Amino acid sequence: MIEPRAVAADSRRAAAELARLESAAAVVAQNLIDLDNNAARHDLDQRTLTGRTASEWAKAKDALTRLWESYAQLTKAITEARALRDRAGPEFAHQVVGPSITLSTSVVPLTQRGLLGAGQVTQTCTPGELLSEMESSFARVADVVARAGDVWQRLLSRSAETAASLENVRSLVRRSGSRTPQLDEADRRLKYFTATMSSDPLGVDEAELTAIRALIERADAERTSAGELRDTLSRRLADAHKLLDEIEAAERAAHFTAAHAASRISAGAAPIAEGPDLRPDLMAVDALAAAGHWALISPRLAEWTRRAQERQAVLDEVAVRNDGLLSARNELRGLFESYQAKAKRRGLDSAPELAAAAGRVRDLLYTAPVDLAAARVAVTAYQDALRDVAS
């Protein structure tokens, strides 16, 4: 006979586990929906994939299908556990912490059975074990989507810029009446690179694009006279110095904005990651220019400009995020003040329910640092209270 205290202990443990599973199921649902809506995930489905990407995405799609099936099994198990919760008996504990989920049932061929062998083999697991397996599967799928999306995001624009650079140099070569074999090779390799990147982003070699750009720049250097090269690179170098000044100013502004947001918003402020020190490399290019080594400048300046633009993009993103936090706070304040004005016009602002709700909003929204999520809930609660009082 099972001791009542043992049954009660099992029920408490099962109740705690059920609460954990319910919370996890809500998070799982949102993450699966976000993954389904991801742009790179849609691209992987819609494109004709080849090579490594085709192989990895086929496995990831199977895992994603199983994820949704497992989610259905998990939610079913939770629903059935809720129905048994009030009984707080062995059935409830088994449903939550026991092997209550059937993963598969297979028939054992007669020729493989013993006299006492079962005709079917059933594989089961606990809801918690199923959730752990789902976490592993999600990580594998998300990794494939993230890596493919990262390649497309970073290299599509770079390959388009390379193609534009190639066409520009080709036009200049035709105008000068000369011909450089490097451009033909660059064109062939760029077409292959672009096609590969479209169908097999996980198999593309990023270094190939750098090599293609080097071919184009070499062809351009051969076409350009020493005077033209000097004038062009002088302008580019001046632009680089201007860009460096802008980046340094943006870094100062971004640090200020990050500190400003962090002091006023309790969570979510984006920190400023340390970036490369761009000034020494640009000074090295200046030294080459001073020594008259113009042919050596173009690839170094192009690489410096690429890194500088990437740093500028990071700073812009951080600034937008931190400005957005402060804007969100100000929008909530404006919304709350409009509700207060509405309550005052109707003579309802002294109602106890509204006064309490308003105090909660003021405590959360006008005291730094602000918890935006809690403040948003408080403003909504004030709106609901106003609606109730006014009705």
N, C-alpha and C positions, 0 to 999 in steps of 0.2 A: 504493500500500500504506500502511495506517495505521501510524504509528510506535507501537511497544509502550508508549513512555513517554506518548504522547498518550492511548492507551487507558486506561492506569493512572490518569492524571490525571482523565479523564472519569469513571472508576469511583469514584474518591475523592469527586469532587464529587457524583456521584449518590448515594453512600452517605450523605453528610452531608445531602443534601436529603431522602432517604428517612427518615432519623431525624427531621428536622424535621416531615415530613408525618405520620409515625406519632404524634408527640407532639400535633400540631395536631388530628389526627382524634379523639383521645380527648377533647380539650377541646370540639371541635365537637359530639360526640355528647351530652355532658353538657348543653351549652347548649341544644341543640335539645330535649332531654327537659324541661329546666327551662321552656323557652318553651311546650311543649305542656301542661305541668302548671300554668301560670300561671292564676290565677283570672280575671283580666281577659280573657285569651285565650279561656277557656271562655265567659265572658259574651258576648263578641263573636260567638262561633259560635252561641250559643243564642238570642240576642235577634233580633227583627225590626228590622234597622237601616234608617235612612233618611239622606238628605242626604249631607253630607260624610263621615260615618263609614262609611256603606254603600259609598261610592265608594273610600275609602282602604283599607277592610278587604278589599274584593274584590281589589284589587291586591296587598295584603299576603298574602292567602291563596294567590294564585297563586305569589307569590314563595316562600312557605313550602313549598308542594308541590314547587317546583323545588329548594328547599334539600335536602329529603329525597332527591330523585332524584340531586342532585349528590353528596350524602354517600355514597349507594350507589356511584356511579361512582368517587368518591375511594377508598373502602375497597377496591373491586375492583382499582383500579390499584395500591394499596399491596400487596395480596395477591399480585398477579402479579409485582410488582417483587421481593418477598421470594423468590419461587421462582427468579428469575434472578440474585439477588445473588451467589451463590457462583461463578457463571461470570465475573462482573466483566468482561463484554465489552460491545460496542456495543449489544447488545439491552437489557442492563440500564440503561445510560445513557439510551437512548432512552425506555425505559419510565418513568423517573423525571423526567428533565429535558427530554425531547422531547415533541412534540405527540401523545401516546399515547392521549388520551381523545377519543372521538368524541362531539361534542355533538349533531349532527343530520346527517341525510342526506336530501337532497331531489332529486326527479326534475326534470330540465329538460325542459319540453315540447318536442316535436320542432320546433314552429314557431319556437322561440327558440334552437335550436342552429345552429351553423355546421357545415360538413362535418367539421371536425376537433374540434368541441366535444364535451365529455363528456356522457354521458346522465344523470349524477348529480353533485351537488355535495355534498361532505362538509365539515362545519365541525369542526375539531379544536382542542385546546388542551393545554397541559401541566398536570400535576396542580397545580403551584403557581399557575398562572393561574386554574384552577378554584377553588382555595381562596380566592384574592383576591376573585373574583366572589361566592363564598358569604359572605364577610365583609361585603361591601356589602349583599347581600340581607338578611342577618340583621339588620344595623343598621336597615334600613328597616322590617322587620316588627316588631322590638322597639320601635322608636319609636312606631308606631301603637298597640301594646298598652300601652306605658307611659303615653302621653298619655291614652288612654281610661280606663285604670285610675286614673290620678291624678284625673281629673274625677269619676269615680264615688266614689272614696274620700273626696275632699274635700267634694263638693257634695251627696251623698245625705243625709248627716247634717245638713248645714246646711239643706237644703230641708225635711227632716222637722221640724227645730226651728222653721223658719219657719211650717210648717203648724200645729204645735202652738201657736205664738204667735198665729197668726190665729184659731184656734178659741177660745183663751182670751179674746182681746179681743172676739170676736163674742159669746161668752157674757156678758161684762161689759156689752157694749152692749145686749144684749136685756134684761138685768136692770135697766138704768137707764132702759129705755123709749125710748132714742134710736136714731138710725140714722145711720151714716156711709157715704157713697158710696165712700170710699177702700177699705173692706173688700171691697165687691163687686168693685172693680177689682183689688185684690190677689188675691182668690180666683181670678178668671179668669186673671190673668197667672201665678199660681203653678201652676195646673193645666197650662197650656201649657208652662211652663218644665220641670215635672217630666216630662211626656210627652216633650219634646224631649231632656232629659238622658238619659232611659232609652234612647231609640232613636238619638240622634245626639249623643253626648258631645263629639265633636270640633267640632260646630257650635254648641254652646250658648254663650250669652253670660253669663258669670258676673256681669257688672255688673247684669243684669236681676234677679238674686236680691237684690242690695243695694237696688235700687230698690223691690222688693216689700216688703222689710223696712222701708224708710223709709215706705211707705204705711201699713203696719200700725202703726208707732210714731206716725205722725201721727194716725191714727184713735184710737189709745189716748190720746194727749195731749189730743185734743179731748173725749174722753169723761170723762177724769179731772178732777176739780176740782183747784184749785190746792193745797189742803191735802192731798188724797190723793196728788197727784203729788209733793209735797214729802216726805211720809212714805215713799212707796215708793222714791223715788230716794235718800233719805237712807240707807235700809237697803241699797240696792244699792251706794251709794258706800262704806259701811262694809265691805260684803263685798268690794268691789274692793280696799280697803286691806289687808284680811286676805289676799286672794289675792296682792297684791304682796309682802307680807311672806313668804308661803309660797314665792313664786317666787325671791325673793332668797336665802332659806335653801336652796332647792333648787339654785340656781346655785352657792352655796358648797360644798354637799355634792357636787354633780356634778363640780366642779373637783377636789375632794379625791379622789373616787373615780377620776376619769380619771388623775390623777397617780399614785395608788396602783397602779392597774392597769398603767400604762405602766412603772412602776419594777419591776414583778414579772413582767410578761408581755412577751416580746420583740416581738410584733406583734399587731395587732388592736384595741388600745385605742382607743375612740372619743373623739376630741377634742371639746371643748365649743366649738361655733361661737358667734361673737359674735351676740347677739340685740339686739333693739331696746331702747332705754332707755325703759322704761315709766313711770318716775316723773314726768318733766316733763309728759306728757300727762294723767296723773291729777291732778297739781297744778293744771293748767289747768281741769279739771272742778271741782276744789275751789273755785277762784276764782269760777267761774260760780255754784256753789251759795252761796258767801258773798255774792255780789251779788244773789241771788234770781232768777237767770235759769234757772228749773227747766225750762222748755220746751225749752231748748237742750241740756240735759244728756243726755237719754235716748239719742239717736242716737250721741253721742260716747262715752258710757259703754258702750253696746252694742258699738261698734267697738273700744274699748279692751279690753273683756272678751274679745272674740273673739281679739285679738292676744295677750293675756295667756295665754289657755287654750292657744293654739297653742305659745307658748313653753314653757309648763309641760309639754305633751306631748313636745316635743323633749327637754327635760331628763330627763323620766321614761324616755324611750327610751334615752338615752345612759347613764343610771344602770343600767338593767336590763342593757344590753349589757356594761358594764364589770364589774358585779357577777357576771355570768354567766361572764366570763373567769376571775375568781378562783375561782368555784365549780367551774369545770371543772378548774382546777389542783388544788383540794382533793379533788375526786372521784378524780382520777388518783392522788393520794397515798394516799388511803384504799384504793383498789383494789390498789395496789402493796403496801401494808403488809399487806393481807389475804393476798396471795399469799406474802409473806415468812413470815407466821405459819404458813401451811399448810406451807411448805417446812421450817420449823423443827420443827413437830410431827412431821414424817416423818423428821427427821434428815438432810435433803437440803441444808440451807442452805450447807454448806461445799463442795458440789460445785463444781469449777472453772467449769463452764459457767454455773451459777447465780450464782456470785460475780462473774464478769465482767459478766453481764447486769445484776445488781443495781448494780454500780458505774456502769454506763452510765446506768441510771435515776436514780441519786442525783445524778450529774453534771448531768443535764438537768432533773430535776424539783425539786431542792432547792437550786439555784443561780440566783439572780435575775440578769437576767430570764429567765424560763422560755420556751422554745420549745415551745408546747403540742403542735404537730403532731409534732415530733420526740420529745417526751416520751411521747405516746400510742403512737407506734411502739415506743419502747423498753419500755414497760410490756407491750405485746402480745408483744414478743420474750421478755421475762422469763417471761410466762405460758406461751409455747410451749416455752421451755427447761425450765420446771418440769414440763410435761407429758411432755417427752422423757425427762428424768431419772427421773421417777416410773414411767415405763412399763417 
